[in-house]
């Protein structure tokens, strides 16, 4: 083809590209489904190399989207290739790409076999990590499950049925101890000042501090 805008638009499928790295294979299919629901995008081509891996073990999901580009008096779709992989797939693909360039496409047969074996292990790793994630999610859901007692009433983790009164008591209790800590800190500062300024020395300062403690205890009893 000759160089030109028309040939670039008609024949190049990767004028722009985007690679999305996901945690799990399920995330890839969820994102692909979301892209297909976009009313302003056009699906030009897609290939699922996850369910149908390449002979060398390469796995990824490729989808070419038509992205609307608006001009002064018209709109045209330009192709953008989106590749979706898991982190394990991307690690393998990066290494394979490096080897392919190093040997200019003529890598030794033993290396190709090792790469294919690694690709199979990556596939197993993805499946295992997804299984572990499902187990973790199941445990989390069980911990947040709704428990039903013999009378038929329900609670969420045993605390969501707390009455407004108990919430108020809990709120007051937190601020009660915060107030107590602040008063105690003020008394300690007050005692230090008395130690320095009292003409009678430490004995007089101690007496004044004890009197302050007695007032503080009286305040606590009043709050209780």
TAJOKA-V491837 format. One record per residue. OMEGA is omega as a letter, one per 30 degrees, with the letter a starting at -180 (* if undefined). NEAR is the number of other C-alpha atoms within 12 Angstrom. Layout:
# TAJOKA-V491837
[[OMEGA NEAR] [OMEGA NEAR]]
This chain:
# TAJOKA-V491837
[[l 11] [a 9] [l 11] [a 11] [a 13] [l 13] [l 13] [a 17] [a 22] [a 20] [l 16] [a 22] [a 26] [l 25] [l 22] [a 19] [a 21] [l 19] [a 23] [a 26] [a 22] [l 25] [a 24] [l 32] [l 36] [l 24] [a 21] [a 32] [l 26] [l 17] [l 25] [l 29] [l 15] [l 13] [a 23] [l 21] [l 14] [a 16] [a 13] [l 16] [l 22] [l 23] [a 28] [a 23] [l 20] [l 25] [a 22] [l 24] [l 24] [l 31] [l 18] [a 16] [l 20] [a 18] [a 16] [l 25] [a 27] [l 35] [l 37] [l 39] [a 38] [l 34] [l 35] [a 33] [l 32] [a 33] [a 28] [l 19] [a 17] [l 11] [a 9] [a 7] [a 7] [l 9] [l 13] [l 19] [l 23] [a 29] [l 30] [a 29] [l 28] [l 33] [l 34] [a 38] [l 38] [l 33] [l 26] [l 32] [a 39] [l 28] [a 22] [a 30] [l 28] [l 19] [l 22] [l 29] [l 20] [a 16] [a 20] [l 19] [a 13] [a 13] [l 15] [l 12] [a 15] [a 13] [l 20] [a 15] [a 13] [l 11] [l 19] [l 24] [l 17] [l 20] [l 29] [l 25] [l 19] [l 25] [l 32] [l 25] [l 18] [l 30] [l 33] [l 17] [l 22] [a 28] [a 22] [a 17] [l 21] [l 22] [l 17] [l 15] [l 18] [l 16] [l 14] [l 14] [l 14] [l 14] [l 13] [l 13] [l 14] [a 14] [a 14] [a 16] [l 16] [a 18] [l 19] [a 13] [a 11] [a 8] [l 8] [l 9] [a 12] [l 17] [l 18] [a 18] [l 17] [a 16] [a 15] [l 16] [l 16] [a 16] [l 11] [l 12] [a 11] [l 14] [l 15] [l 14] [a 14] [l 15] [a 14] [a 17] [l 16] [a 14] [l 15] [a 21] [l 17] [l 14] [l 18] [l 24] [l 16] [l 15] [l 21] [l 23] [l 16] [l 18] [l 26] [l 22] [l 16] [l 23] [l 27] [l 19] [l 19] [a 24] [a 21] [a 17] [a 15] [l 19] [a 12] [l 14] [a 17] [a 18] [l 16] [l 18] [l 24] [l 23] [l 18] [l 25] [l 26] [l 19] [l 17] [l 23] [l 23] [l 16] [l 17] [l 24] [l 18] [l 14] [l 17] [l 18] [l 12] [l 10] [l 15] [* 12]]
